[in-house]
């Protein structure tokens, strides 16, 4: 994990995704003050707004593998865990480095691990011995406590709280303001609804909602 160099704005960044997650990634990248140029490659999953001062390339009109080689780093900005995984695989296959965006107001323990391709937003906390896998999104003021595990391509929404030793499986989605208690495991490809309080393990591929969280039928 690289957290230094916020003042060395010499690199060129391509944000793959020009929707809501793309603009959030832009805000984080600008705050880091390490990029001299930031452009977008539009996924077109929902269309995009105009982003003044930044070029937006259309994926359907570009030779993607050639385009991304014009940048020092690429961050895939999509709220879809599946799409983010697919695009990250393309970046890695092309041999272009993945960016890791960490907002300067986030608190990352030097003994935590944040893998490449992650976006860690303002006010988030990743505590000692926590592990955040490749391509994860840790949103505003989310807390990943000590010894937690977030496997690859997880999306952790704003204000989520994970107690110590909690685990989130690959490609799971953790809704806004939800709480996962200590030592609880949320299985792979699962969904935790907004505001839920998870007090029992969640099996793979399960959606839970409510307080306490129960399976949604």
Secondary structure, 3 states (H helix, E strand, C coil): CCCCCCCCCCEEEEEECCCHHHHHHHHHHHHHCCEEEEEEEECCCCCCCCCCCCCEEEHHHCCHHHHHCCCCEEEECCCCHHHHHHHHHHHHHHCCCECCEECCCCEECCCCEECCCCEECCCCEECCCCEECCCCEECCCCEECCCCEECCCCEECCCCEECCCCEECCCCEECCCCEECCCCEECCCCEECCCCEECCCECCCCEEECECCEECC
